[in-house]
Amino acid sequence: MEELTNKSCSTASVKKRLSPVKIAVIAVIAVIIIATAVWRLIPRDFDDISFMDGVDIKQVTCAISYGDEPFRDVGTYPAGSDEFNSLLDLLSSCRYETEIGNMFPRGKVTIYNPVEHDGANVTLTFDTGSTDDFECFIHFDFQNSVTVSVSGSNDAVTLRNIGSKVYEPSDHELIDKVEDYVLSLR
C-alpha cells in the first residue's frame, strides 16, 4: 500500500513540474526547430534566390579574380545574347539550399575574403542597366557557397538592400562550371 502511495506521489510531482505553460513552451520550441529544419532543407530555384522573376534584366557583367588580386571585368553581355543565356541556364541547372545564418540579421558582410586556392573568384552582376533600379550581385566562393545580394525593386516587392544571403548549390560542381565558362569568355 505504501508503494502505491509513493508511485502516486511521484506521478503527481511529475505532473506538477510539467505545467501547461511549460508544455506549451516545449511545444513551441519543438515547432520552431522543426520549421527551421524544413526551411533550411527546402531547395530553391535560381529565380527564388535572385528575385529576378518579373524584372527586365538588360545585362550581366562578369568579373574574375585570382587569390588576393583585384577583380577584373571579363565583359558585359546583353540579355538575349548567347553568353547571357548560357549563364542563366547554368545557374538555373541546379537548386540552392539556404544557409542557417540567413535567418539572422547580419551586420556588414564581407563577401570577398582572399584565400589561397587554385581557382578564381567569380562575380556576376545582373541589372537593368540603371544603377537606380534592380541589381542582383552573385559571388561564387570555393567553400561551395554562393552569396547573393539584391537591391532595387521588381514589380512584386521593393528590395532595397535586402542584404546578402548565402546558399549552397545542389550541384557541387557549379562553382567550377561557372568559373570555366567565365574564363572561356575572356
Secondary structure, DSSP 8 states (H G I E B T S, - for coil): -HHHHHHHHHHHHHHHHS-HHHHHHHHHHHHHHHHHHHHHHS-B-HHHHH--TT----EEEEEEEETTS--EEEEEEETTSHHHHHHHHHHHTS-EEE-GGGGS--SS---------SSEEEEEEEE-S-TTS-EEEEEEETTTEEEEEEESB-SS-B-TT-EEEEEEESSTTHHHHHHHHHHHH-
